Amino acid sequence: MPSKKSSSDKETTTPMWIQLYFVLASLVGLVILIIGSSVGLNALLSQYVFPLQPRTSAPPVPYVLQKTVSDAEGLTVEEQQLLDQWEQDYQRWLEEDSKIDYELENRKRTYATALAMILVGGPVFLIHVPFVFRQIKK
């Protein structure tokens, strides 16, 4: 009489390509997690431990433009109006630009990138690594 095999007698093997997928996905997740963490740590250290000196002034307007706008001889009325409008636009731009803290914006962008990498790499790693450890135990 044929003997019934119990479930413990059956060895289920996972195909090699699936094992390889889980190992590679775990490694990619770990690399993304490490890069994101190091970028975030670097941003925090550069902000609080090793702060950089901010720029103190904006670049000056080229002398040629200042002279052209103030000494606009030989220009037509339309060209003079265009130059005057440009000067007003430039002054408005300078005022708006002075209100922007570019260092803060750069830090925000760096933190957002680091957080995104951690939020992507962490789950990828945590989802795939248990499978790898189960395969190692077999």
LUMMAR-288863 format. One record per residue (C-alpha): residue number from 1; residue in one letter; x, y, z. Coordinates in nm, 2 decimals. Layout:
<recs>
[NUM, 'A', [X, Y, Z]]
...
</recs>
This chain:
<recs>
[1, 'M', [0.00, 0.00, 0.00]]
[2, 'P', [0.15, 0.34, -0.10]]
[3, 'S', [0.24, 0.55, 0.20]]
[4, 'K', [0.10, 0.90, 0.22]]
[5, 'K', [0.36, 1.16, 0.24]]
[6, 'S', [0.31, 1.42, 0.51]]
[7, 'S', [0.36, 1.78, 0.43]]
[8, 'S', [0.69, 1.78, 0.62]]
[9, 'D', [0.83, 1.52, 0.38]]
[10, 'K', [0.77, 1.74, 0.09]]
[11, 'E', [1.05, 1.98, 0.02]]
[12, 'T', [0.93, 2.29, -0.16]]
[13, 'T', [1.20, 2.47, -0.34]]
[14, 'T', [1.18, 2.82, -0.47]]
[15, 'P', [1.31, 2.87, -0.83]]
[16, 'M', [1.65, 3.03, -0.85]]
[17, 'W', [1.53, 3.33, -1.04]]
[18, 'I', [1.28, 3.42, -0.76]]
[19, 'Q', [1.55, 3.38, -0.50]]
[20, 'L', [1.78, 3.60, -0.71]]
[21, 'Y', [1.50, 3.86, -0.74]]
[22, 'F', [1.44, 3.88, -0.37]]
[23, 'V', [1.82, 3.91, -0.29]]
[24, 'L', [1.86, 4.19, -0.55]]
[25, 'A', [1.55, 4.37, -0.44]]
[26, 'S', [1.67, 4.36, -0.08]]
[27, 'L', [2.01, 4.49, -0.18]]
[28, 'V', [1.86, 4.77, -0.39]]
[29, 'G', [1.63, 4.86, -0.10]]
[30, 'L', [1.92, 4.86, 0.14]]
[31, 'V', [2.14, 5.08, -0.09]]
[32, 'I', [1.86, 5.33, -0.13]]
[33, 'L', [1.80, 5.33, 0.24]]
[34, 'I', [2.17, 5.39, 0.31]]
[35, 'I', [2.20, 5.67, 0.05]]
[36, 'G', [1.89, 5.84, 0.18]]
[37, 'S', [2.01, 5.82, 0.53]]
[38, 'S', [2.35, 5.95, 0.45]]
[39, 'V', [2.21, 6.24, 0.25]]
[40, 'G', [1.98, 6.33, 0.54]]
[41, 'L', [2.26, 6.30, 0.79]]
[42, 'N', [2.49, 6.51, 0.57]]
[43, 'A', [2.23, 6.78, 0.54]]
[44, 'L', [2.18, 6.78, 0.92]]
[45, 'L', [2.55, 6.79, 0.99]]
[46, 'S', [2.61, 7.07, 0.74]]
[47, 'Q', [2.33, 7.27, 0.89]]
[48, 'Y', [2.39, 7.24, 1.26]]
[49, 'V', [2.75, 7.11, 1.32]]
[50, 'F', [2.94, 7.26, 1.02]]
[51, 'P', [2.73, 7.56, 0.91]]
[52, 'L', [2.83, 7.75, 0.59]]
[53, 'Q', [2.85, 8.13, 0.58]]
[54, 'P', [2.56, 8.27, 0.38]]
[55, 'R', [2.63, 8.50, 0.08]]
[56, 'T', [2.61, 8.86, 0.19]]
[57, 'S', [2.53, 9.04, -0.14]]
[58, 'A', [2.38, 8.99, -0.48]]
[59, 'P', [2.60, 9.04, -0.78]]
[60, 'P', [2.60, 9.41, -0.90]]
[61, 'V', [2.43, 9.53, -1.21]]
[62, 'P', [2.69, 9.55, -1.49]]
[63, 'Y', [2.82, 9.91, -1.54]]
[64, 'V', [2.73, 9.89, -1.91]]
[65, 'L', [2.36, 9.84, -1.82]]
[66, 'Q', [2.36, 10.12, -1.56]]
[67, 'K', [2.52, 10.36, -1.81]]
[68, 'T', [2.29, 10.25, -2.09]]
[69, 'V', [1.98, 10.31, -1.88]]
[70, 'S', [2.10, 10.64, -1.74]]
[71, 'D', [2.27, 10.78, -2.05]]
[72, 'A', [2.03, 10.66, -2.31]]
[73, 'E', [2.12, 10.91, -2.59]]
[74, 'G', [2.04, 10.82, -2.94]]
[75, 'L', [1.76, 10.58, -2.85]]
[76, 'T', [1.41, 10.60, -2.99]]
[77, 'V', [1.12, 10.67, -2.75]]
[78, 'E', [1.01, 10.31, -2.78]]
[79, 'E', [1.36, 10.18, -2.69]]
[80, 'Q', [1.38, 10.42, -2.40]]
[81, 'Q', [1.04, 10.30, -2.27]]
[82, 'L', [1.16, 9.94, -2.31]]
[83, 'L', [1.48, 10.02, -2.11]]
[84, 'D', [1.28, 10.20, -1.84]]
[85, 'Q', [1.04, 9.90, -1.82]]
[86, 'W', [1.34, 9.66, -1.80]]
[87, 'E', [1.49, 9.87, -1.51]]
[88, 'Q', [1.15, 9.86, -1.32]]
[89, 'D', [1.12, 9.48, -1.38]]
[90, 'Y', [1.48, 9.43, -1.27]]
[91, 'Q', [1.43, 9.63, -0.95]]
[92, 'R', [1.11, 9.44, -0.87]]
[93, 'W', [1.30, 9.11, -0.93]]
[94, 'L', [1.57, 9.22, -0.70]]
[95, 'E', [1.32, 9.30, -0.42]]
[96, 'E', [1.14, 8.96, -0.47]]
[97, 'D', [1.48, 8.78, -0.49]]
[98, 'S', [1.60, 8.93, -0.16]]
[99, 'K', [1.30, 8.78, 0.01]]
[100, 'I', [1.39, 8.42, -0.09]]
[101, 'D', [1.62, 8.23, 0.14]]
[102, 'Y', [1.80, 8.00, -0.11]]
[103, 'E', [1.99, 7.81, 0.16]]
[104, 'L', [1.67, 7.72, 0.33]]
[105, 'E', [1.51, 7.62, 0.00]]
[106, 'N', [1.82, 7.40, -0.08]]
[107, 'R', [1.80, 7.24, 0.26]]
[108, 'K', [1.43, 7.17, 0.21]]
[109, 'R', [1.50, 7.00, -0.12]]
[110, 'T', [1.78, 6.79, 0.03]]
[111, 'Y', [1.56, 6.68, 0.32]]
[112, 'A', [1.28, 6.59, 0.08]]
[113, 'T', [1.51, 6.39, -0.13]]
[114, 'A', [1.65, 6.20, 0.17]]
[115, 'L', [1.31, 6.14, 0.31]]
[116, 'A', [1.18, 6.01, -0.02]]
[117, 'M', [1.48, 5.77, -0.05]]
[118, 'I', [1.42, 5.64, 0.30]]
[119, 'L', [1.05, 5.60, 0.25]]
[120, 'V', [1.11, 5.40, -0.07]]
[121, 'G', [1.42, 5.20, 0.03]]
[122, 'G', [1.30, 5.11, 0.37]]
[123, 'P', [0.98, 4.93, 0.27]]
[124, 'V', [1.15, 4.76, -0.03]]
[125, 'F', [1.42, 4.63, 0.20]]
[126, 'L', [1.18, 4.53, 0.48]]
[127, 'I', [0.94, 4.35, 0.24]]
[128, 'H', [1.21, 4.15, 0.06]]
[129, 'V', [1.46, 4.06, 0.33]]
[130, 'P', [1.24, 3.82, 0.53]]
[131, 'F', [1.22, 3.60, 0.23]]
[132, 'V', [1.60, 3.60, 0.19]]
[133, 'F', [1.64, 3.50, 0.56]]
[134, 'R', [1.39, 3.22, 0.53]]
[135, 'Q', [1.58, 3.09, 0.23]]
[136, 'I', [1.91, 3.10, 0.43]]
[137, 'K', [1.76, 2.90, 0.71]]
[138, 'K', [1.66, 2.62, 0.48]]
</recs>
